[in-house]
Structures are given as structure tokens and as C-alpha cells.
């Protein structure tokens, strides 16, 4: 009974971890897409347009090139984050599958010992 309870808790933690990683991936995709779309809009503006960046509770005047560069950096950072999170999710899924297989083997071996 103790083994089952521990395994069940471990399994639930892994499943929650996978769901959390899925949520983080989706958030990173949304942030990256937002940065890319904003960069496109900024590139379409004329040279007369003034751009301000939020810094704490104030706004700082920035050049169009600086804003575009920052947005591209954010998009790149989010793509890298997504890659790392997908690798983490693959590891968690693999770990979960291995644990399920080990537990299945344990149950089968206990059944075979009990039936003898």
C-alpha cells in the first residue's frame, strides 16, 4: 500500500509538472508572437514617429532601431525558451513512461509470486 501511495503521488507530481511546462510553452509562444507582431508594426512606421519604452513608472524616448532590436531579442529569447521547455517536457514524459513500465513490471511480478 505504501508503495502505491508513493507512486501515485510521484505520478501526480510528474503530470502536474508536464502541465506546468505546457503552460509555460504556451506563454512563451504568446510573448514571442506578440514581440514579432509589434516589431512588424514598428517597422511600418515612418521616421517621424516617436517611440517610448516603459521603464518602471516612466517612459523613455527611444529610437525606432532600438525598439525593433529589443523586440527581435525578445522573440529570439522566447524561441530559445520554448526549445528548452520542449526538451524538459520530453524528459518528463520519458521519465513518466519509464516509471509506468517499472510499476507495471512490479505489479506483474507480485501477481506471479502470489499465484505460485
LINDA-V662561 format. One record per backbone hydrogen bond with DSSP energy under -0.5 kcal/mol. NH is the residue of the N-H (numbers start at 1). CO is the residue of the C=O. If there is no record, write none. Layout:
{{NH & CO} {NH & CO}}
//
This chain:
{{5 & 1} {6 & 2} {7 & 3} {8 & 4} {9 & 5} {10 & 6} {11 & 7} {12 & 8} {13 & 9} {14 & 10} {15 & 11} {16 & 12} {17 & 13} {18 & 14} {19 & 15} {20 & 16} {21 & 17} {22 & 18} {23 & 19} {24 & 20} {25 & 21} {26 & 22} {27 & 23} {28 & 24} {29 & 25} {30 & 26} {31 & 27} {32 & 28} {33 & 29} {34 & 30} {35 & 31} {36 & 32} {37 & 33} {38 & 34} {39 & 35} {40 & 36} {41 & 37} {42 & 38} {43 & 39} {44 & 40} {45 & 42} {49 & 46} {51 & 62} {53 & 60} {55 & 58} {58 & 55} {60 & 53} {62 & 51} {67 & 63} {68 & 64} {69 & 65} {70 & 66} {71 & 67} {72 & 68} {73 & 69} {74 & 70} {75 & 71} {76 & 72} {77 & 73} {78 & 74} {79 & 75} {80 & 76} {81 & 77} {82 & 78} {83 & 79} {84 & 80} {85 & 81} {86 & 82} {87 & 83} {88 & 84} {89 & 85} {90 & 86} {91 & 87} {92 & 88} {93 & 89} {94 & 90} {95 & 91} {96 & 92} {97 & 93} {98 & 94} {99 & 95} {100 & 96} {101 & 97} {102 & 98} {103 & 99} {104 & 100} {105 & 101} {106 & 102} {107 & 103} {108 & 104} {109 & 105} {110 & 106} {111 & 107} {112 & 108} {113 & 109} {114 & 110} {115 & 111} {116 & 112} {116 & 113}}
//
